[in-house]
Amino acid sequence: MTKTYAVIGDPIDHSLSPALHNAAYLFLGMDCTYIAYRIPKGELESDIESLKKIGVAGFNVTIPHKVDMMQLLNYTDEECRLVGATNTVVNDVGYLNGYNTDVDGFLDPLRGRKIDCKGLDVLLLGAGGTARAIVAAFSKEKIHKITVANRTEERAQSLIRFAHQLGLESDYSDLKNAGDIAGSYKFIVNATSVGLKGIGCPISTKRIGKDSIVYDIVYMPVETPLIEQSKNQGATIIYGWEMLLAQAMKSFEIWHKIPAPYEAMKLTLLGRF
Ligand code: NAP
């Protein structure tokens, strides 16, 4: 019988996950299908019961359900507990196991480039849901310090408290002035949504140089203004699509317990941009 997988969230029609996973199934000749399923906030619990009833084998979880979904799980892995959110669920005959592939998905492109983060100072732009997974990821890598720059200071302070709980040194910078201090950081990560659709650069890049590593998790377009300008300054670049692909591959491997087809999924993803 064909196994069905899904991504749940709201909005969901822009999601690239169905294309990515269906490409993998086609490439490997697997009898599986992956759909996007819109679940509005407030309807999570009842809709999860429906997914269980129709026997959906597993699903990804995205905005706005990543945190609330935690309450409905029977098991959570270490990353879920670390971040307080899930993005991948296995339905084991009604018993829901939750995982979080954002943490390792974020780290994968660094490991691929053999970048050792231990002892580094990181400038993190943004303090939203994904920034939290990024702080958890850097705590695993034993960085020295993370400075959080965000438009809304209150959200940054909450993330700084989270970093402290994980044993990280952490402080705050105003996003408006973060470009002025960027030269003091080896690693700059953009986890704001600024740059989406090619509009805006979160900071001035004048102090970013050839020793800087710039990781922009915004993946649409591939070359955001931050990436384009940082590249011109000679920085090492890590693209948002790399994280997107890595976390999708990790979900695939949790569900199917076989290696995900990197090239087929990458070609599909880049073909969508
Ligand atoms: P989120 O929870 O909504 O957080 C959005 C962040 O962007 C907040 O820090 C917000 O600041 C900031 N922001 C939004 N508009 C801004 C503006 N005009 N000026 C300055 N800051 C602004 O979203 P998220 O889930 O963390 O996602 C953030 C981005 O990462 C999105 O573009 C998303 O597509 C991308 N993403 C990529 C991947 C990947 O795999 N590559 C994975 C997840 C997310 P305030 O706190 O001040 O509102």
py3Dmol code that shows the C-alpha trace and the ligand (Angstrom):
import py3Dmol

protein = """\
ATOM      1  CA  MET A   1       0.000   0.000   0.000  1.00  0.00           C
ATOM      2  CA  THR A   2       1.269   3.501  -0.820  1.00  0.00           C
ATOM      3  CA  LYS A   3       2.592   5.243   2.281  1.00  0.00           C
ATOM      4  CA  THR A   4       1.625   8.886   2.722  1.00  0.00           C
ATOM      5  CA  TYR A   5       3.782  11.583   4.317  1.00  0.00           C
ATOM      6  CA  ALA A   6       2.920  15.265   4.772  1.00  0.00           C
ATOM      7  CA  VAL A   7       4.004  18.705   5.853  1.00  0.00           C
ATOM      8  CA  ILE A   8       1.594  20.510   8.176  1.00  0.00           C
ATOM      9  CA  GLY A   9       1.535  24.257   8.764  1.00  0.00           C
ATOM     10  CA  ASP A  10      -0.198  27.497   7.837  1.00  0.00           C
ATOM     11  CA  PRO A  11       0.503  28.936   5.294  1.00  0.00           C
ATOM     12  CA  ILE A  12       1.701  25.832   3.505  1.00  0.00           C
ATOM     13  CA  ASP A  13       1.134  26.257  -0.234  1.00  0.00           C
ATOM     14  CA  HIS A  14       4.629  27.783  -0.725  1.00  0.00           C
ATOM     15  CA  SER A  15       6.347  24.740   0.846  1.00  0.00           C
ATOM     16  CA  LEU A  16       9.108  23.096  -1.185  1.00  0.00           C
ATOM     17  CA  SER A  17       8.953  19.901   0.908  1.00  0.00           C
ATOM     18  CA  PRO A  18       6.441  17.998  -1.307  1.00  0.00           C
ATOM     19  CA  ALA A  19       8.630  18.569  -4.391  1.00  0.00           C
ATOM     20  CA  LEU A  20      11.777  17.500  -2.506  1.00  0.00           C
ATOM     21  CA  HIS A  21      10.371  14.300  -1.003  1.00  0.00           C
ATOM     22  CA  ASN A  22       8.354  13.252  -4.065  1.00  0.00           C
ATOM     23  CA  ALA A  23      11.527  13.661  -6.178  1.00  0.00           C
ATOM     24  CA  ALA A  24      13.321  11.309  -3.789  1.00  0.00           C
ATOM     25  CA  TYR A  25      10.495   8.730  -4.006  1.00  0.00           C
ATOM     26  CA  LEU A  26      10.482   8.894  -7.791  1.00  0.00           C
ATOM     27  CA  PHE A  27      14.271   8.604  -7.983  1.00  0.00           C
ATOM     28  CA  LEU A  28      14.361   5.584  -5.660  1.00  0.00           C
ATOM     29  CA  GLY A  29      11.158   4.001  -7.056  1.00  0.00           C
ATOM     30  CA  MET A  30       9.502   4.073  -3.618  1.00  0.00           C
ATOM     31  CA  ASP A  31       5.755   3.552  -3.230  1.00  0.00           C
ATOM     32  CA  CYS A  32       5.307   6.729  -1.159  1.00  0.00           C
ATOM     33  CA  THR A  33       3.717  10.120  -1.617  1.00  0.00           C
ATOM     34  CA  TYR A  34       4.127  13.446   0.238  1.00  0.00           C
ATOM     35  CA  ILE A  35       1.450  16.116   0.499  1.00  0.00           C
ATOM     36  CA  ALA A  36       1.067  19.613   1.985  1.00  0.00           C
ATOM     37  CA  TYR A  37      -1.744  19.840   4.549  1.00  0.00           C
ATOM     38  CA  ARG A  38      -2.879  23.210   5.886  1.00  0.00           C
ATOM     39  CA  ILE A  39      -3.732  23.164   9.586  1.00  0.00           C
ATOM     40  CA  PRO A  40      -4.776  26.560  10.969  1.00  0.00           C
ATOM     41  CA  LYS A  41      -3.678  27.533  14.489  1.00  0.00           C
ATOM     42  CA  GLY A  42      -6.208  26.191  17.011  1.00  0.00           C
ATOM     43  CA  GLU A  43      -7.047  23.108  14.946  1.00  0.00           C
ATOM     44  CA  LEU A  44      -3.846  21.183  15.549  1.00  0.00           C
ATOM     45  CA  GLU A  45      -5.079  18.573  18.023  1.00  0.00           C
ATOM     46  CA  SER A  46      -8.177  17.509  16.065  1.00  0.00           C
ATOM     47  CA  ASP A  47      -6.353  17.488  12.727  1.00  0.00           C
ATOM     48  CA  ILE A  48      -3.530  15.355  14.146  1.00  0.00           C
ATOM     49  CA  GLU A  49      -6.191  12.844  15.222  1.00  0.00           C
ATOM     50  CA  SER A  50      -7.438  12.814  11.600  1.00  0.00           C
ATOM     51  CA  LEU A  51      -3.903  12.223  10.298  1.00  0.00           C
ATOM     52  CA  LYS A  52      -3.568   9.310  12.702  1.00  0.00           C
ATOM     53  CA  LYS A  53      -6.936   7.866  11.578  1.00  0.00           C
ATOM     54  CA  ILE A  54      -6.033   7.916   7.893  1.00  0.00           C
ATOM     55  CA  GLY A  55      -2.670   6.348   8.704  1.00  0.00           C
ATOM     56  CA  VAL A  56      -0.283   9.085   7.550  1.00  0.00           C
ATOM     57  CA  ALA A  57       3.107   7.465   8.161  1.00  0.00           C
ATOM     58  CA  GLY A  58       4.961  10.628   9.123  1.00  0.00           C
ATOM     59  CA  PHE A  59       4.932  14.391   8.745  1.00  0.00           C
ATOM     60  CA  ASN A  60       7.013  17.541   8.899  1.00  0.00           C
ATOM     61  CA  VAL A  61       5.824  20.378  11.103  1.00  0.00           C
ATOM     62  CA  THR A  62       6.279  24.034  10.251  1.00  0.00           C
ATOM     63  CA  ILE A  63       5.044  27.478  11.339  1.00  0.00           C
ATOM     64  CA  PRO A  64       2.943  27.912  13.513  1.00  0.00           C
ATOM     65  CA  HIS A  65       2.896  24.395  15.037  1.00  0.00           C
ATOM     66  CA  LYS A  66       6.520  23.490  15.827  1.00  0.00           C
ATOM     67  CA  VAL A  67       6.207  24.254  19.562  1.00  0.00           C
ATOM     68  CA  ASP A  68       2.546  23.253  20.135  1.00  0.00           C
ATOM     69  CA  MET A  69       3.111  19.878  18.448  1.00  0.00           C
ATOM     70  CA  MET A  70       5.440  18.932  21.318  1.00  0.00           C
ATOM     71  CA  GLN A  71       2.382  18.451  23.593  1.00  0.00           C
ATOM     72  CA  LEU A  72       0.921  15.825  21.266  1.00  0.00           C
ATOM     73  CA  LEU A  73       3.987  13.591  21.036  1.00  0.00           C
ATOM     74  CA  ASN A  74       4.526  10.305  22.841  1.00  0.00           C
ATOM     75  CA  TYR A  75       8.307  10.493  22.463  1.00  0.00           C
ATOM     76  CA  THR A  76      10.743  13.350  21.759  1.00  0.00           C
ATOM     77  CA  ASP A  77      14.414  13.093  20.764  1.00  0.00           C
ATOM     78  CA  GLU A  78      17.242  15.043  22.415  1.00  0.00           C
ATOM     79  CA  GLU A  79      17.171  17.884  19.825  1.00  0.00           C
ATOM     80  CA  CYS A  80      13.406  18.396  20.318  1.00  0.00           C
ATOM     81  CA  ARG A  81      13.908  18.670  24.050  1.00  0.00           C
ATOM     82  CA  LEU A  82      16.872  21.017  23.581  1.00  0.00           C
ATOM     83  CA  VAL A  83      14.979  23.415  21.271  1.00  0.00           C
ATOM     84  CA  GLY A  84      11.475  22.881  22.677  1.00  0.00           C
ATOM     85  CA  ALA A  85      10.110  22.311  19.170  1.00  0.00           C
ATOM     86  CA  THR A  86       9.684  19.503  16.635  1.00  0.00           C
ATOM     87  CA  ASN A  87       9.743  19.499  12.838  1.00  0.00           C
ATOM     88  CA  THR A  88       9.613  15.764  12.060  1.00  0.00           C
ATOM     89  CA  VAL A  89       7.112  13.199  13.374  1.00  0.00           C
ATOM     90  CA  VAL A  90       6.922   9.429  12.861  1.00  0.00           C
ATOM     91  CA  ASN A  91       3.466   7.885  13.242  1.00  0.00           C
ATOM     92  CA  ASP A  92       4.124   4.434  14.674  1.00  0.00           C
ATOM     93  CA  VAL A  93       0.577   3.016  14.598  1.00  0.00           C
ATOM     94  CA  GLY A  94      -0.846   5.987  16.481  1.00  0.00           C
ATOM     95  CA  TYR A  95       2.210   6.470  18.707  1.00  0.00           C
ATOM     96  CA  LEU A  96       3.852   9.759  17.671  1.00  0.00           C
ATOM     97  CA  ASN A  97       7.648  10.091  17.859  1.00  0.00           C
ATOM     98  CA  GLY A  98       9.042  13.628  17.474  1.00  0.00           C
ATOM     99  CA  TYR A  99      12.432  14.694  16.128  1.00  0.00           C
ATOM    100  CA  ASN A 100      14.069  18.013  15.308  1.00  0.00           C
ATOM    101  CA  THR A 101      16.227  18.020  12.167  1.00  0.00           C
ATOM    102  CA  ASP A 102      16.715  21.829  12.126  1.00  0.00           C
ATOM    103  CA  VAL A 103      19.657  21.615  14.554  1.00  0.00           C
ATOM    104  CA  ASP A 104      21.722  19.104  12.588  1.00  0.00           C
ATOM    105  CA  GLY A 105      20.371  20.477   9.295  1.00  0.00           C
ATOM    106  CA  PHE A 106      21.879  23.844  10.225  1.00  0.00           C
ATOM    107  CA  LEU A 107      25.212  22.261  11.206  1.00  0.00           C
ATOM    108  CA  ASP A 108      25.503  19.959   8.191  1.00  0.00           C
ATOM    109  CA  PRO A 109      26.913  22.561   5.734  1.00  0.00           C
ATOM    110  CA  LEU A 110      29.527  23.515   8.358  1.00  0.00           C
ATOM    111  CA  ARG A 111      30.549  19.918   8.874  1.00  0.00           C
ATOM    112  CA  GLY A 112      30.681  19.461   5.080  1.00  0.00           C
ATOM    113  CA  ARG A 113      33.200  22.343   4.904  1.00  0.00           C
ATOM    114  CA  LYS A 114      35.068  21.051   7.980  1.00  0.00           C
ATOM    115  CA  ILE A 115      34.456  24.352   9.781  1.00  0.00           C
ATOM    116  CA  ASP A 116      35.252  23.930  13.473  1.00  0.00           C
ATOM    117  CA  CYS A 117      33.129  26.347  15.490  1.00  0.00           C
ATOM    118  CA  LYS A 118      34.690  25.557  18.866  1.00  0.00           C
ATOM    119  CA  GLY A 119      35.725  28.764  20.616  1.00  0.00           C
ATOM    120  CA  LEU A 120      34.341  31.067  17.896  1.00  0.00           C
ATOM    121  CA  ASP A 121      32.344  34.241  18.438  1.00  0.00           C
ATOM    122  CA  VAL A 122      29.081  34.291  16.496  1.00  0.00           C
ATOM    123  CA  LEU A 123      26.908  37.233  15.494  1.00  0.00           C
ATOM    124  CA  LEU A 124      23.342  35.967  15.106  1.00  0.00           C
ATOM    125  CA  LEU A 125      20.874  38.262  13.333  1.00  0.00           C
ATOM    126  CA  GLY A 126      17.298  37.428  14.325  1.00  0.00           C
ATOM    127  CA  ALA A 127      15.581  35.885  17.323  1.00  0.00           C
ATOM    128  CA  GLY A 128      12.634  33.963  15.834  1.00  0.00           C
ATOM    129  CA  GLY A 129      11.821  30.250  15.931  1.00  0.00           C
ATOM    130  CA  THR A 130      14.715  29.129  13.761  1.00  0.00           C
ATOM    131  CA  ALA A 131      17.219  31.317  15.622  1.00  0.00           C
ATOM    132  CA  ARG A 132      16.408  29.211  18.687  1.00  0.00           C
ATOM    133  CA  ALA A 133      17.389  26.005  16.862  1.00  0.00           C
ATOM    134  CA  ILE A 134      20.569  27.780  15.717  1.00  0.00           C
ATOM    135  CA  VAL A 135      21.506  28.731  19.284  1.00  0.00           C
ATOM    136  CA  ALA A 136      20.963  25.077  20.299  1.00  0.00           C
ATOM    137  CA  ALA A 137      23.143  23.988  17.360  1.00  0.00           C
ATOM    138  CA  PHE A 138      25.981  26.336  18.349  1.00  0.00           C
ATOM    139  CA  SER A 139      25.763  25.173  21.958  1.00  0.00           C
ATOM    140  CA  LYS A 140      26.460  21.637  20.689  1.00  0.00           C
ATOM    141  CA  GLU A 141      29.511  22.992  18.849  1.00  0.00           C
ATOM    142  CA  LYS A 142      30.906  24.657  21.981  1.00  0.00           C
ATOM    143  CA  ILE A 143      31.333  28.155  20.543  1.00  0.00           C
ATOM    144  CA  HIS A 144      32.732  30.889  22.808  1.00  0.00           C
ATOM    145  CA  LYS A 145      30.006  33.532  22.581  1.00  0.00           C
ATOM    146  CA  ILE A 146      26.848  34.366  20.646  1.00  0.00           C
ATOM    147  CA  THR A 147      25.717  37.958  20.197  1.00  0.00           C
ATOM    148  CA  VAL A 148      22.056  38.261  19.273  1.00  0.00           C
ATOM    149  CA  ALA A 149      20.988  41.249  17.180  1.00  0.00           C
ATOM    150  CA  ASN A 150      17.277  41.612  16.607  1.00  0.00           C
ATOM    151  CA  ARG A 151      14.799  44.320  15.649  1.00  0.00           C
ATOM    152  CA  THR A 152      12.720  43.593  18.757  1.00  0.00           C
ATOM    153  CA  GLU A 153      15.004  43.605  21.790  1.00  0.00           C
ATOM    154  CA  GLU A 154      12.579  41.658  24.010  1.00  0.00           C
ATOM    155  CA  ARG A 155      12.735  38.618  21.718  1.00  0.00           C
ATOM    156  CA  ALA A 156      16.539  38.858  21.600  1.00  0.00           C
ATOM    157  CA  GLN A 157      16.708  38.947  25.406  1.00  0.00           C
ATOM    158  CA  SER A 158      14.541  35.828  25.623  1.00  0.00           C
ATOM    159  CA  LEU A 159      16.915  34.045  23.218  1.00  0.00           C
ATOM    160  CA  ILE A 160      19.910  35.251  25.237  1.00  0.00           C
ATOM    161  CA  ARG A 161      18.350  33.709  28.364  1.00  0.00           C
ATOM    162  CA  PHE A 162      17.906  30.468  26.415  1.00  0.00           C
ATOM    163  CA  ALA A 163      21.594  30.599  25.365  1.00  0.00           C
ATOM    164  CA  HIS A 164      22.608  31.131  29.008  1.00  0.00           C
ATOM    165  CA  GLN A 165      20.521  28.073  30.012  1.00  0.00           C
ATOM    166  CA  LEU A 166      22.527  26.059  27.504  1.00  0.00           C
ATOM    167  CA  GLY A 167      25.752  27.314  29.082  1.00  0.00           C
ATOM    168  CA  LEU A 168      26.660  29.789  26.324  1.00  0.00           C
ATOM    169  CA  GLU A 169      28.032  33.270  26.825  1.00  0.00           C
ATOM    170  CA  SER A 170      25.579  35.603  25.091  1.00  0.00           C
ATOM    171  CA  ASP A 171      24.852  39.314  24.759  1.00  0.00           C
ATOM    172  CA  TYR A 172      22.717  41.755  22.789  1.00  0.00           C
ATOM    173  CA  SER A 173      23.314  44.174  19.949  1.00  0.00           C
ATOM    174  CA  ASP A 174      20.921  46.556  18.300  1.00  0.00           C
ATOM    175  CA  LEU A 175      20.276  45.262  14.765  1.00  0.00           C
ATOM    176  CA  LYS A 176      20.735  48.781  13.362  1.00  0.00           C
ATOM    177  CA  ASN A 177      24.352  48.909  14.591  1.00  0.00           C
ATOM    178  CA  ALA A 178      25.232  45.236  14.113  1.00  0.00           C
ATOM    179  CA  GLY A 179      27.072  45.988  10.849  1.00  0.00           C
ATOM    180  CA  ASP A 180      29.549  48.164  12.796  1.00  0.00           C
ATOM    181  CA  ILE A 181      30.560  45.249  15.068  1.00  0.00           C
ATOM    182  CA  ALA A 182      30.460  42.527  12.377  1.00  0.00           C
ATOM    183  CA  GLY A 183      34.249  42.779  11.887  1.00  0.00           C
ATOM    184  CA  SER A 184      34.804  41.417  15.410  1.00  0.00           C
ATOM    185  CA  TYR A 185      33.008  38.150  14.567  1.00  0.00           C
ATOM    186  CA  LYS A 186      34.339  35.266  12.511  1.00  0.00           C
ATOM    187  CA  PHE A 187      30.821  33.923  11.994  1.00  0.00           C
ATOM    188  CA  ILE A 188      27.730  35.913  10.978  1.00  0.00           C
ATOM    189  CA  VAL A 189      24.371  34.153  10.620  1.00  0.00           C
ATOM    190  CA  ASN A 190      21.242  35.750   9.247  1.00  0.00           C
ATOM    191  CA  ALA A 191      18.119  34.205  10.772  1.00  0.00           C
ATOM    192  CA  THR A 192      15.864  37.191  10.134  1.00  0.00           C
ATOM    193  CA  SER A 193      13.572  37.024   7.131  1.00  0.00           C
ATOM    194  CA  VAL A 194      15.237  40.125   5.668  1.00  0.00           C
ATOM    195  CA  GLY A 195      16.518  39.348   2.162  1.00  0.00           C
ATOM    196  CA  LEU A 196      13.503  37.198   1.290  1.00  0.00           C
ATOM    197  CA  LYS A 197      12.515  37.807  -2.346  1.00  0.00           C
ATOM    198  CA  GLY A 198      15.812  39.712  -2.721  1.00  0.00           C
ATOM    199  CA  ILE A 199      14.532  42.654  -0.679  1.00  0.00           C
ATOM    200  CA  GLY A 200      16.834  44.247   1.914  1.00  0.00           C
ATOM    201  CA  CYS A 201      20.060  43.430   3.693  1.00  0.00           C
ATOM    202  CA  PRO A 202      19.810  42.965   7.494  1.00  0.00           C
ATOM    203  CA  ILE A 203      23.133  44.757   8.211  1.00  0.00           C
ATOM    204  CA  SER A 204      25.749  46.870   6.524  1.00  0.00           C
ATOM    205  CA  THR A 205      28.445  44.547   5.136  1.00  0.00           C
ATOM    206  CA  LYS A 206      31.262  47.097   5.093  1.00  0.00           C
ATOM    207  CA  ARG A 207      33.142  45.360   7.936  1.00  0.00           C
ATOM    208  CA  ILE A 208      32.679  41.835   6.553  1.00  0.00           C
ATOM    209  CA  GLY A 209      35.926  40.592   5.020  1.00  0.00           C
ATOM    210  CA  LYS A 210      37.733  37.560   3.674  1.00  0.00           C
ATOM    211  CA  ASP A 211      38.103  36.030   7.147  1.00  0.00           C
ATOM    212  CA  SER A 212      34.339  36.138   7.769  1.00  0.00           C
ATOM    213  CA  ILE A 213      31.939  33.238   7.326  1.00  0.00           C
ATOM    214  CA  VAL A 214      28.446  34.420   6.361  1.00  0.00           C
ATOM    215  CA  TYR A 215      25.553  31.952   6.619  1.00  0.00           C
ATOM    216  CA  ASP A 216      22.205  33.256   5.372  1.00  0.00           C
ATOM    217  CA  ILE A 217      19.354  30.859   6.153  1.00  0.00           C
ATOM    218  CA  VAL A 218      17.034  32.776   3.803  1.00  0.00           C
ATOM    219  CA  TYR A 219      16.965  30.568   0.687  1.00  0.00           C
ATOM    220  CA  MET A 220      14.718  32.514  -1.675  1.00  0.00           C
ATOM    221  CA  PRO A 221      16.525  33.863  -3.694  1.00  0.00           C
ATOM    222  CA  VAL A 222      19.667  31.717  -3.559  1.00  0.00           C
ATOM    223  CA  GLU A 223      21.820  34.891  -3.669  1.00  0.00           C
ATOM    224  CA  THR A 224      20.292  37.241  -1.125  1.00  0.00           C
ATOM    225  CA  PRO A 225      21.627  40.826  -0.939  1.00  0.00           C
ATOM    226  CA  LEU A 226      23.608  39.814   2.213  1.00  0.00           C
ATOM    227  CA  ILE A 227      25.216  36.910   0.355  1.00  0.00           C
ATOM    228  CA  GLU A 228      25.921  38.954  -2.754  1.00  0.00           C
ATOM    229  CA  GLN A 229      27.545  41.813  -0.837  1.00  0.00           C
ATOM    230  CA  SER A 230      29.490  39.527   1.539  1.00  0.00           C
ATOM    231  CA  LYS A 231      30.779  37.510  -1.422  1.00  0.00           C
ATOM    232  CA  ASN A 232      32.040  40.733  -2.999  1.00  0.00           C
ATOM    233  CA  GLN A 233      33.936  41.415   0.245  1.00  0.00           C
ATOM    234  CA  GLY A 234      35.632  37.996  -0.030  1.00  0.00           C
ATOM    235  CA  ALA A 235      33.723  36.172   2.761  1.00  0.00           C
ATOM    236  CA  THR A 236      33.082  32.416   2.851  1.00  0.00           C
ATOM    237  CA  ILE A 237      29.402  31.871   2.066  1.00  0.00           C
ATOM    238  CA  ILE A 238      26.964  29.235   3.293  1.00  0.00           C
ATOM    239  CA  TYR A 239      23.623  29.208   1.513  1.00  0.00           C
ATOM    240  CA  GLY A 240      20.148  28.815   3.030  1.00  0.00           C
ATOM    241  CA  TRP A 241      19.249  26.088   0.531  1.00  0.00           C
ATOM    242  CA  GLU A 242      21.987  23.909   2.020  1.00  0.00           C
ATOM    243  CA  MET A 243      20.229  23.898   5.411  1.00  0.00           C
ATOM    244  CA  LEU A 244      16.825  23.359   3.790  1.00  0.00           C
ATOM    245  CA  LEU A 245      18.119  20.347   1.894  1.00  0.00           C
ATOM    246  CA  ALA A 246      20.017  18.904   4.866  1.00  0.00           C
ATOM    247  CA  GLN A 247      17.031  19.040   7.226  1.00  0.00           C
ATOM    248  CA  ALA A 248      14.760  17.473   4.571  1.00  0.00           C
ATOM    249  CA  MET A 249      17.278  14.676   3.971  1.00  0.00           C
ATOM    250  CA  LYS A 250      17.432  14.011   7.711  1.00  0.00           C
ATOM    251  CA  SER A 251      13.619  13.761   7.902  1.00  0.00           C
ATOM    252  CA  PHE A 252      13.690  11.335   4.964  1.00  0.00           C
ATOM    253  CA  GLU A 253      16.294   9.191   6.721  1.00  0.00           C
ATOM    254  CA  ILE A 254      14.316   9.149   9.994  1.00  0.00           C
ATOM    255  CA  TRP A 255      11.205   7.910   8.146  1.00  0.00           C
ATOM    256  CA  HIS A 256      12.735   5.494   5.674  1.00  0.00           C
ATOM    257  CA  LYS A 257      15.992   4.424   7.374  1.00  0.00           C
ATOM    258  CA  ILE A 258      17.903   4.570   4.083  1.00  0.00           C
ATOM    259  CA  PRO A 259      20.209   7.339   2.754  1.00  0.00           C
ATOM    260  CA  ALA A 260      18.320  10.187   1.072  1.00  0.00           C
ATOM    261  CA  PRO A 261      19.249  10.759  -2.598  1.00  0.00           C
ATOM    262  CA  TYR A 262      21.242  14.007  -2.312  1.00  0.00           C
ATOM    263  CA  GLU A 263      21.671  14.799  -6.020  1.00  0.00           C
ATOM    264  CA  ALA A 264      18.019  14.145  -6.956  1.00  0.00           C
ATOM    265  CA  MET A 265      16.753  16.277  -4.079  1.00  0.00           C
ATOM    266  CA  LYS A 266      19.301  19.056  -4.703  1.00  0.00           C
ATOM    267  CA  LEU A 267      18.494  19.250  -8.428  1.00  0.00           C
ATOM    268  CA  THR A 268      14.773  19.451  -7.641  1.00  0.00           C
ATOM    269  CA  LEU A 269      15.314  22.138  -5.022  1.00  0.00           C
ATOM    270  CA  LEU A 270      17.592  24.325  -7.128  1.00  0.00           C
ATOM    271  CA  GLY A 271      15.278  23.858 -10.108  1.00  0.00           C
ATOM    272  CA  ARG A 272      12.489  25.465  -8.069  1.00  0.00           C
ATOM    273  CA  PHE A 273      14.370  28.733  -7.509  1.00  0.00           C
TER     274      PHE A 273
END
"""
ligand_1 = """\
48
NAP
P 10.157 33.947 12.656
O 10.078 33.088 13.864
O 8.929 34.596 12.136
O 11.286 35.104 12.930
C 11.489 36.127 11.994
C 12.725 36.914 12.365
O 12.964 37.911 11.353
C 12.615 37.686 13.689
O 13.888 37.795 14.279
C 12.118 39.057 13.194
O 12.430 40.122 14.078
C 12.956 39.225 11.953
N 12.392 40.185 11.004
C 11.277 40.031 10.248
N 11.082 41.133 9.486
C 12.087 41.999 9.783
C 12.447 43.297 9.328
N 11.717 43.932 8.406
N 13.553 43.901 9.831
C 14.305 43.242 10.758
N 14.023 42.017 11.244
C 12.920 41.402 10.750
O 10.741 33.111 11.403
P 11.778 31.888 11.403
O 11.039 30.604 11.331
O 12.779 32.067 12.480
O 12.444 32.093 9.952
C 13.290 33.180 9.647
C 13.734 33.077 8.193
O 14.494 31.885 8.012
C 12.584 32.981 7.179
O 12.913 33.773 6.056
C 12.552 31.515 6.780
O 12.101 31.332 5.448
C 14.010 31.132 6.912
N 14.209 29.705 7.229
C 15.088 28.995 6.488
C 15.306 27.664 6.778
C 16.268 26.850 5.939
O 16.214 25.628 6.018
N 17.145 27.486 5.200
C 14.629 27.057 7.845
C 13.736 27.829 8.592
C 13.537 29.165 8.286
P 11.382 40.585 15.217
O 11.600 39.659 16.377
O 11.771 41.979 15.502
O 10.006 40.470 14.622
"""
view = py3Dmol.view(width=600, height=400)
view.addModel(protein, "pdb")
view.setStyle({"model": 0}, {"cartoon": {"style": "trace"}})
view.addModel(ligand_1, "xyz")
view.setStyle({"model": 1}, {"stick": {}})
view.zoomTo()
view.show()
